[in-house]
Amino acid sequence: MSNKDIYKQLCETSTEIPLFEQPWWLDVVCKQWDVAIARKGDRITGTWPYPIEKKNRTYTYSYS
């Protein structure tokens, strides 16, 4: 299971994920996106969704 799939499941069960970090919102505003997940054991302790942009035939990660 990818980080993106895990994140989507987390968003379905958690009420604490802000609107602008919801998967459906990211799908609308980003051509491509992924998410970094921090874990402590089996527990998710943090997430960071980020857009992926293609510039000059290479992929860059935007941290805006």
C-alpha distance (Angstrom), angle and dihedral (degrees) to the residues before:
residue distance angle dihedral
M1 . . .
S2 3.81 . .
N3 3.80 125.3 .
K4 3.78 87.9 -111.0
D5 3.82 91.7 56.5
I6 3.80 91.4 46.9
Y7 3.81 89.8 49.7
K8 3.81 92.4 49.9
Q9 3.81 89.7 52.9
L10 3.79 90.4 48.3
C11 3.82 91.2 51.9
E12 3.80 91.0 51.1
T13 3.81 92.1 56.0
S14 3.81 102.1 34.0
T15 3.80 125.7 74.9
E16 3.81 92.5 -167.6
I17 3.82 99.4 74.5
P18 3.84 110.1 107.3
L19 3.80 120.5 -122.3
F20 3.80 94.0 -111.3
E21 3.80 91.3 55.2
Q22 3.80 96.2 50.1
P23 3.83 114.3 118.0
W24 3.81 93.4 -125.6
W25 3.83 90.2 54.0
L26 3.80 92.2 48.1
D27 3.81 89.5 50.1
V28 3.82 89.5 54.9
V29 3.82 99.0 46.3
C30 3.82 101.7 32.9
K31 3.79 129.4 56.5
Q32 3.80 88.5 -151.9
W33 3.78 131.6 6.0
D34 3.77 140.0 166.0
V35 3.77 136.6 -176.0
A36 3.79 135.6 -128.4
I37 3.79 114.5 -143.9
A38 3.80 125.2 -158.8
R39 3.78 115.7 -154.1
K40 3.77 137.7 -173.7
G41 3.77 105.1 -161.9
D42 3.81 106.5 -48.1
R43 3.81 93.2 -24.5
I44 3.82 121.7 98.8
T45 3.80 107.7 -132.2
G46 3.80 100.0 175.7
T47 3.78 145.6 -3.3
W48 3.79 134.3 -155.8
P49 3.80 118.0 -169.8
Y50 3.81 112.8 -163.7
P51 3.81 137.0 179.1
I52 3.80 121.6 -115.9
E53 3.79 116.0 -144.8
K54 3.78 127.8 -169.3
K55 3.80 113.2 -138.9
N56 3.80 125.8 168.9
R57 3.80 92.8 -9.1
T58 3.82 93.0 -56.1
Y59 3.77 130.5 95.9
T60 3.78 118.9 -117.1
Y61 3.76 129.8 -173.6
S62 3.77 116.2 -129.3
Y63 3.79 116.8 -144.5
S64 3.79 100.3 -174.9
